[in-house]
Amino acid sequence: MLIGLLTAVAASICYGTGSVLQAVGSRKSARREAAAGLTTQHGGPSLSSTAKAAMTWEFMVGTVLDFVGFGLGALAARMLPLFLSQTVISANLVITAVLSVRMLGIRLTRAEWTSIGVVCSALVLLATAAGPEGSGHTPIATHWWLLAVSLLLMVGGTVVVRLLGARAAILAGLLSGLGFGALGVGVRVLNGIDPFDLGALLADPALYAILVAGVGGMYLHTVALQIGSVNGATAALVVGETVLPGMIGVWWLGDASRPGFAWLAVVGFVLAVAGAVAVAWFGEPEGGEPGRAEEEPRELARIG
């Protein structure tokens, strides 16, 4: 349990740092494209902007950290109940928020700091209540369903987000979170890992669900970072990657809390999700506070 928790914490640090670095690169590219008039008719980022964002050094370093975080998160998902591993990993929201103060020039409000405190407290409750993880053995039909749902979420979600344009920041963050959640479920049920069997691994639809959900989730996360609050987009991502995987882990994969601590696990889980939603609610309208919308571009200009 302890090794799994430390692995999940390390994954969280990698993801949180990577998110902020990706936000810096994404917004640099988005500003240049907007200045050149290269946005979509709905006000969202063009494919060119998204591609150029991925070529900035900040985004590339952030992406490397994401891959490291993915590897650590995959290990954690196989060593801990999903409701614990996914929630601890989602604590990258705290890392994201703190680094945003330094690197993006964002001033967090008291409400945002309070919400972050709620998330941290909820993680302690979850860690206290968590019991053994389930086996992860599921019928192959479930793996096919996971692949189909991942394709629907990522492809359909990308179309909807592009149609909504600049209004789709929270939706893009939520869909990216659902993609990363599907990825966590896929890692947990993947065949051919223990013991290692390359043939079984390549024949498992869950492997391709992981690829679809991972790539699609990263793309939608990049879009969310370009068009909305980095904290708001990340908070929506947190909700997507914790709620559904946690429920799937309990209902279908055999994850459980310690005997007599189910109520504490439920309280911790609800508080973690509520805290993330609160950060999204308070952090999304960056122009809502006087001077806040004008301050951030100046800070980003210094970074650039």
Disulfide bonds with the S-S distance in Angstrom:
none
